[in-house]
Amino acid sequence: MARVLKQTEGGVTWLELLLDETICEGPVWIEKEMAVRAGGVNAYLSAKQKYELLIRIAAEQPVAFMDEKLDPDIKYIRFNDDEKNSSGEDGWKTDCYLIGRYGVELQTEGIFDDVITAVLSEAQTAGRETETIAFLEHMIRKDAEYWKLAEGSCDILVYKGDDVCHNVLNIFAEQFGRALSRAGKKVNYFDCEKQDIGELTLYMNQHFQAVIGVQSYLFSVKMKDEVNYLHEYIYGPKYNFIFDHPVWMRTHLKQQYPDFYVLTHDINYVNFIEKYFHHNAILFPPAGMMSDDIQEKERIYDLTFVGTYGNYWNEVLLIHQLDRKKRFLANHFLLIMRKNPTLTAEGALQEVLKLRGMILSDDEFLDLLYDLRRVIYCVMHYYRNRVLRCILQSGIKLDVFGDSWMNCPLISYPNLICHPNVTVEESLDIWKKSKLSLNIMSWHKGGFTERMANIMLAGAVLVTDDTTYLMGKYTDEDLLTFSLEEREKLSDKIKYLLDYEEYRKKIAQNGKQKTLLQHTWDKRAQQFLDILDKRIRTTF
């Protein structure tokens, strides 16, 4: 038998719980759905988390504690007593917080002064009256110190609805939101594809535990005065995932207001954002999605590549449309990147300026990199073509997916097998049916992408150009890496794994196990909640 919390008419009210916390002493089992609906556990409180959650649940409807068997079809959370309660350590802060949160209701009940008196009497006995009065004043005023705690039980708002990149960003938003829900958080979505942007004003003056966008432009939306930003009036920390080079988001990252953070998958982008946009940036790679296990005989593809071809010459033509001075710089920029494929884009441009004796301010450098940004795509496509050509020339069969391959120069190779476009969900099935699958970085020299995670979670061997992110996290016993400079060696490595099945299966299994530990959305959700908790502990 277990002591299970139930919501029922005629049960214990929130006020009765607030006035007598002994009612909820001992282990209590709470339905996870019930806890999430009330806002989940407020981890920002350093004591009496169970007590505070029960009061929120009872505020929705009175509760009863029933001794009964747990329903195997229902997910529960078990709460034990807070050890800090017995010594009173920090518990008094939760008491003060509750007075602030339910101050209006306590006044309506006519017991506000009595509760204040009881808390101050206890503080006087404990020798912390001055500290308690100061803290209680913050809670009653509901100022920043109050919301520092209160936001811990507020909803998380996620922006979705962007269907670029074959809907990948939308999938990110949904997967991350679901993982946060599984972690016990109440998640709301704003779908910018289905909802009018004007509806964002409904969130003004509301508090959220976090507001999350995935490469979203919404954080740069301004008010009608064209001075203030809308998100200055939507309270709580804002986090924007950036998965391309930050220079592509220059316009949207130029906004400056408090509590804005950037999450990115590449440590070089962290440094770039902090230097040139002056935002706090956090290394936070995307995660992968699990695939069902299949029989090895169902892996019908030797080597796959799920991605676009990318035409190098189309990008060259766009570069040639620049004015004469910038065109010369762009050509030099491209030459440096082609000769030094380990350099970041900004590192290559800095090398160009050094060779030309040009000195720019940070703002001037940012503007120039933005003007020359097509060069990044150009060199990406250049090396993608070179890697694929090496593979095809060796005779390895390569299955590719998407319309961009139908008319590409590589179509002349008989071992290039072209398939129609696929959705994100269909790509998971392709990787599941692959022995090896190729990833060629979009010039993310210190990054980790969802494609890499998805390939390994599907049980295929990931074949990828090297990135500093992998150092210390994966070895050649977990995946197959190659250097863009030594791409000619890649084909022999691929053939070796295709010839030695047991070794290939061992590498695939190792990669999958490590990725399960490090790169699932549930893991990311917990890491994100840790980031939120750290912000509270260090900011205030």
Secondary structure, DSSP 8 states (H G I E B T S, - for coil): -EEEEEEEEEEE-HHHHHH-GGGG-S-EEEEHHHHHHTT---TTSSS-HHHHHHHHHHHHS-EEEEEE---TTS-EEEE---HHHHHTTTHHHHHHHHHHHTHHHHHHTT-HHHHHHHHHHHHHHHT-HHHHHHHHHHHHHT-HHHHHHHGGGS-EEEEE---HHHHHHHHHHHHHHHHHHHTT--EEEEETTTS-GGGGGGGTT-B-SEEEEES-SGGG-B-TTSSSBGGGSSBS-EEEEE-S-GGGGHHHH----TTEEEEESBHHHHHHHHHHT--EEEE----B-------GGG--EEEEEES----HHHHHHHHTTS-HHHHHHHHHHHHHHHH-TTS-HHHHHHHHHHHHT----HHHHHHHHHHTTHHHHHHHHHHHHHHHHHHHHTT--EEEESGGGTTSGGGG-TTEEEE----HHHHHHHHHTEEEEEE--SS-TTB--HHHHHHHHTT-EEEEE--GGGTTT--TTT-EEE-GGGGGGHHHHHHHHHH-HHHHHHHHHHHHHHHHHHSBHHHHHHHHHHHHHHHHHHH-
